[in-house]
Amino acid sequence: LWNTSDGTPIRTLRGHEDWVNGCALSADGRLALSASDDKTCILWNTSDGTPIRTLRGHEDWVNGCALSADGRLALSASDDKTCILWNTSDG
C-alpha cells in the first residue's frame, strides 16, 4: 500500500505463495484484494495488513480481481477460463 501524497510505502501485504498478478482496493480503502499464480485471491484489512480470508476455487493462475464499491463482492478471473463472483463476508 502506498501513500499517494508523497509516494512512500505504507505497508507490504505478504501471504501469497507465487506471483501476484493484480490487486484492487475498496472504495473506502478499508479492504484490498490480490490475485495470484498460487490460484487464490486474498482479501486484506488495509489498516493493519492482515489477511481477512483466502478465496480458493480456481484451478489455474488468477490474473485479475475487482471489488464492488461497497466491498461486499469480489470478482476474480483465471487462466482456468472462469470468473468467480465471491461474497467477501464468507468467501
SULBEL-V580253 format. One line per field, one symbol per residue. phi: phi as a letter, one per 30 degrees, with the letter a starting at -180 (. if undefined). psi: psi as a letter, one per 40 degrees, with the letter a starting at -180 (. if undefined). A space follows every 10 residues. Layout:
phi: ???
psi: ???
//
This chain:
phi: .bdddbicdc acccldcaec caabbdedid bbbbcbddib ccccdddbid ddacccldca eccaabcded idbbbbbbdd ibcbcccddb i
psi: iihedeeiid ihhheieaih eiiihideed iihiiieeei ihhihddeei hdihhheiea iheiiiiide ediihihiee fiihhihede .
//
